Amino acid sequence: MKIAVVTGAAGLVGTEAVRFFRERFDLVIGLDNGMRGALFGEGGDVSGNVAEMSFIPNYRHHDVDIRDYSLVAQVLATYGTDVELIVHTAGQPSHDWATERTLDDFWINAVGTLNMLEGARRHCPDATFVVTSTNKVYGDKPNTLPLVELDTRWDIHPDHPYHHSGIDESMELDNTDRTFFGVSKLSADLAAQEYGRHLGMKVGVFRCSNITGPRHAGVPLHGFLSHLVRTAVAGNEYTILGHGGKQVRDNIDARDLVRMFWHYHLEPRPGAVYHAGGGRERSTSILEAIARCEQLTGRPMAVRYEPHARFTDAKCWITDTRKFRRHYPGWEPRHGLDDTLASMHAHWSSFAAAPASAAPTSTEIEQERV
Ligand SMILES: NC(=O)c1ccc[n+]([C@@H]2O[C@H](COP(=O)([O-])OP(=O)(O)OC[C@H]3O[C@@H](n4cnc5c(N)ncnc54)[C@H](O)[C@@H]3O)[C@@H](O)[C@H]2O)c1
């Protein structure tokens, strides 16, 4: 039997991974303890995603906390060497939360990842293991690039090579402020590389920029585009934190990211590190994203501006994915930013109309092809 394991299965990336892999594996095992709800309150509740996935016949959910090695090992031992792929997305994704609850953050992001890697080493060492790392491992290093302030966005100076190609994997990791979240994610990232480079396991590390998609339970502390669209649909006030609202992120639709994982799985390179993002054409500043939301809803958004930017908040991040494309030329992102925003708008509008039952059933869910 061919089995895929997805941790954080109820989250944005996890839920898209389950949906994608259910057609390619006999069984998909999900691990998620619903912690996003506990982390972020009602707005972060992912139980709707769990309920939705219960309709998938070859999906099995385990309410497991990845901080507990014995539980993780028990699940992996149960399925053993039938496990061919592990996509590890469970995590605590917020800088602010990590600052307040530093130990919990480290246990979830760093120790939880180590638990998964070690469990895989003991029970399914030949499985491909995908780690969802983040560009936040570089801390505020992107703010040391030459930048220009334009009318609606910060940008990398046109004379700098990163302006055209985006930021590649050679960015320095040291000599930077990083946040505790960046520290816990970098710890996981480095441990994962060690399992690949030292032990030869098929571990791939994906340093992602902004990941987005209709199933993101966006909240003020995490999930910028999802939270913005959700706020626009609800007619609530959105708060911009610093940088004139001109801070730029490139965005990758979670469905395109999952297709990257699949390409990696077909030809894994142990210990490889890749940047994953949507590139310049899927980049937006907050001001530009607000304008797009206003077009979608047909009404102006109420916006409040707080001049103090988040600690280490990058003024401009645009991802260079050329390394991954060189290794896996069959991959390219399929979802444009307008397309992703439109599906997020449709998703949150349907929730606004009928909150309890609006989640589409698995039969309605779009099937993603390679
Ligand atoms: N969303 C982004 O913009 C982004 C960007 C870069 C990197 N990442 C990384 O990608 C991964 C997935 O991100 P996402 O946006 O899907 O996050 P998400 O919050 O939507 O999903 C994470 C899931 O992990 C679960 N979880 C948390 N702690 C757990 C624990 N102790 N045990 C079991 N399950 C637990 C949560 O309940 C949640 O469903 C994360 O590791 C995140 O750091 C995300």
The ligand as an ORCA input file, in Angstrom:
! r2SCAN-3c Opt
* xyz 0 1
  N       1.126     30.530      5.398
  C       2.254     31.138      5.128
  O       2.244     32.258      4.612
  C       3.577     30.463      5.404
  C       4.738     31.050      4.912
  C       5.956     30.417      5.123
  C       6.006     29.230      5.799
  N       4.853     28.680      6.274
  C       4.945     27.405      6.999
  O       4.160     26.446      6.325
  C       3.552     25.575      7.271
  C       2.075     25.507      6.993
  O       1.547     26.815      7.058
  P      -0.021     27.038      7.010
  O      -0.236     28.420      6.505
  O      -0.678     25.885      6.358
  O      -0.332     27.042      8.577
  P      -1.731     26.707      9.277
  O      -1.679     27.374     10.590
  O      -2.865     26.999      8.363
  O      -1.649     25.125      9.462
  C      -0.828     24.524     10.424
  C      -1.626     23.406     11.053
  O      -0.780     22.793     12.043
  C      -1.607     22.431     13.137
  N      -0.773     22.333     14.327
  C      -0.185     23.346     15.008
  N       0.479     22.871     16.061
  C       0.319     21.536     16.048
  C       0.778     20.487     16.885
  N       1.516     20.756     17.979
  N       0.460     19.217     16.575
  C      -0.317     18.924     15.492
  N      -0.789     19.894     14.659
  C      -0.477     21.182     14.936
  C      -2.645     23.544     13.246
  O      -3.829     23.118     13.917
  C      -2.896     23.883     11.789
  O      -4.029     23.210     11.270
  C       3.900     26.106      8.651
  O       4.943     25.343      9.188
  C       4.359     27.520      8.399
  O       5.329     27.967      9.320
  C       3.637     29.255      6.090
*
